[in-house]
Amino acid sequence: MIFNVRVTARSSRNRIQQEGNNLKVNLTKPAQEGMANEQLIDLLSGHFRVKKYQIRIKSGQNSRVKLVEIDENP
């Protein structure tokens, strides 16, 4: 599955809102040194009940808008 993800870093709490293939994700970590990307992968793995290695940020490593691929088959 491929999702368009809009990330808001430094929020007061972690939250995922799903609207079809679009996700809005609030993260508590700042967007520096990859901390927000790591937290994004942690949250998505729990939300979709997959392992962390099954989630890959395909584009937007340094952007608020990301394209994320989730491999459902381990």
N, C-alpha and C positions, 0 to 999 in steps of 0.2 A: 504494500500500500504506500502511496505517496501523498504527503500532506503539505499544504502551504501553511507555514507557521508564522504568526506575528508575535514577537517576544517583547515583553515589557520587563526590563530588569529593575532591580532595587524596589520592588513592590513590598507592601507590608506583609503579604502572605503568598504562598504558592497556590496557583489555581490553573486549571485547564478548562477551557470552554470549547466544545466541538460543535461546528456548524458544517455538516457535510464533510468535505475534504479539506476544510479550513479549520485551523486551530488558533485560538488566542490563548497565550500562555503568560502568566505572571510569575516572575521569579524573584526571590529575595536576594540572590547574589548579584554583585555588580558585573557589568559587561566588560571586564578586563582580565587579561591573562587566561582566557578560556573558562573562567569560573562559571559564567552563565550557561555556556554550551554544555559543560559537564552536568550542571544541575538540570538542564533541559532533558538530557538523555536519561538521567535518573528518574525524573518525573514521568516521562513518556514510557519508560520500561515498566513502571508500576501501573500506570493507567491502562496500557494495552496488554499487561501481563506477559511480557516477553523479556528475554535477556538483553542486557545492555549492548552486547556485541551485535545484536540484530537490528540496531538503530544506527542510521548513518545520516549525517548532514551532508546532502549532496551539493548544495550551494548556499551562500549567505553566511559563511563562517563569521564574518565581521559585520553583519548587517542585522537589523531588527526583523527583516522578512527573510525566512529561510525555507528551503525545500528539503523536507525530511523524508527518508525512505525507511519503512519498517518491513523487515523480512519476517513473515509469520512462520516460515518453515526453517527450523534450526539446522 
